[in-house]
Amino acid sequence: MLKKTQLVVCLCVLSLTPSQFATAQPPSDLELVSLGVSVSTPLAVRHAADGSNRLFVVQRSGVIAIYEPGTGILPTPFLDLTPVVDTFFEGGLLGMAFHPNFTTNGYFYVSYTRDGSSGADPLTTVVERFEVSAGDPNQADDMSGVEIFTLSQPAGNHNGGDIHFGPDGYLYIGLGDGGASSATSQNTSNLLGKMLRIDPCDTASCPSPYTVPADNPFVGVAGLDEIWGVGFRNPYRWSFDRDTGDLLIADVGAGSREEVSFEAAGSSGGLNYGWNCREGDIAGPGGCSGTFVDPILVYDHSSGNCSITGGFRYRGCITGLQGTYIYGDFCSGKIYFGTEDTPGNWSFVEWDDLPDNIYGFGEDESGELYLLQSSSITRFESASSCVAGLIFQDGFESGDTSAW
């Protein structure tokens, strides 16, 4: 497939603090290389930071499979939650996060939707903690589940669902506005349309499933204590920069704009990202005003675009990609490379236009990046600059990169 490399106009704004810039260009032989496996609707890839180099493949149906380099997908799932996961509309098994002390406590967390608690609630968001089996590192103890957090959803879309541990050791939960009413995002007495920050219990004798960090921005003031940030429509995929700790949040837009926002490491939280007063860099349907965080990257719905799929800031061994924020659009299959050219000023290019939807991205333990589509997993690779430590395979999916 011929690669389409095309400059796109972007919004460039002042970020909170300077970070590491991406100044080099990707190597000319940068490719997407297939892992040679077939999986069903993978939404996330995670690693356990335990030196095993395993990839944990989170599938929308409720299955977490393990991919071992040189072996492939193991025949027995790590965890199978299909009996409880509801995939209605935008629901499913949406996120996974390993506890920072996983190697000693064996804890990991999943985020999924299940049937609502009443006929009026089509879905309920659940964040649940599990433990790895004591006798088999490739098998979770499916009887160890402890619900950490639940929230009834007013509709079946805009569930968010991505979860990550931040560099501060706390668990962050991204929630969409619930779909039924975009006004929830600006209401701090409602958890919908927010980024949450909690301290999950990490011992077997915890008195409560989680506590709220004392320095959360709404502790002691009007607003729910769990809230870290407000003003999101649907932060479906977002991530922390593994080198800097900065937070990059891709928020799915409405009819006009898709956006990426930046929150610097060390932020005290409480920021307002605009929805529904703003949609990207234009006025939103809420007709409200205030002090909002401007996005660092925005694109419109031309050329088949309709829904941003957030990725990661690349920190693997490909020198020319260092510091590049790689993301895509679910509908069009376009992959974008965003770079911070000077402190706070970002731009982006379209790197490729794939024939399939883009469901997510993932990192391995070394910081290499993976692209997830409807039934496949591919990895960004460059033989000329990054051969050491990688297993190269046949199956290149992208084509001529000479335009770089």
C-alpha positions, 0 to 999 in steps of 0.5 A: 500500500502506498504511503500518503504523507501529507502536511496538515494544519494544526493548532499550536498553543502554549503548554504548561511546561516545556518537555522533550521535543521531537526534532528528528524525522522518522527513518525512511524505512519505518514500517508497520510489521505484523506480529502474525496473530489474529485477535478479536477487536483488541483495544489495548496492549499492556505490559507487566513491567516484570521483565517477561516481555509478554504483551497482554492483549485486551479484547473488547469481548472481555478476554485478556490474551497473552502474546509471547515473542517467538511463541504467539498468543498463548492458548489459554487466556490470562483472564476471561470476563465474557460472562460479565462484560456487556458490549452494547454500543460502545461498551466492553472490556475497555482498559487494563492497568498493572499495579506499580508493585505488580511484581510483589503484590500481583495486582492488576485492574480492569475497566469494563461495562456490564448490564446496568443496575436497573432498566433505566441504566443501559450499562454500568462502568466497573473498575475491578482488581484481580490478582495473578495466580500464585502458581502460574504467572500466565493465569489470573485468579478469576476468583480474586476480583474485588470491585473498586469503582462502579458508575451507572451510565445514562446511555451506551456510548461515551463510556471512556474506560481507559485506565492507567497508573500515573507516575505518582502511583495513583490510578487515573480513570477516564470517563466520557460524558455518558452520551445522554447529556453533554452538560455533565462534563461541566458539572462537578457534582457528577463524575461523567466527563471527568478524569478521576484520580484515586488511591486503590487499596493494595493490601488484602485487608483494606477497609475500603476499595479506594481512598481519595488522595488528599491533594486532589483538587476538589477535596474540601471544596465544591465538587466530588473528591475523586475528580482530577480534571473536567470538561471531557466528551469521551477520552477513549484512549489517553496515556502518560509519557513514560519519560516525562510523566506528562499526560496526553489526552485524546478526546473524541469530538462531536460533529466538527473537531477531534483533539489532543490535550496536554497536562504537564507532570506535576500539575495540581489538577483541577483543569477544565478541558472545555467540553461542552463549552468548547469543541477543540478550538471552536465554540461548543454546543453548551454556549458557555464561557470560562477558563479552559485548557486549549488543545495542543493538536486539533483536526477536523472531520474532512477526508473520512475522519470522525473519531480520534484514537489516542496513542502514546509518545514514542520512547522506544529505540527508533531514534527518529521517532523519539518524543513523537506522539503517535495517534490515529482516527478510528473511522478513516484509518489515518495515523498521525505523528504529532511533535512539539517543535518548540516549547508548547508549540505542536504540529502534526503530519499524516503518516499513513492511511490504513484500510481498517479502523484504528482501535488503539495503541499499546507499549511494551516494556521497552517502549516499542509501540503497537497499533491495534486494528479490528483483528490484527496487531502491528509494531512500528519498526525500523531495521536500520536504526533499531534492529537490536532487541527486536524480532523482525518478521515478514508482513510489512503493511505500509509501503513507500516511506521515501517522502520522509 
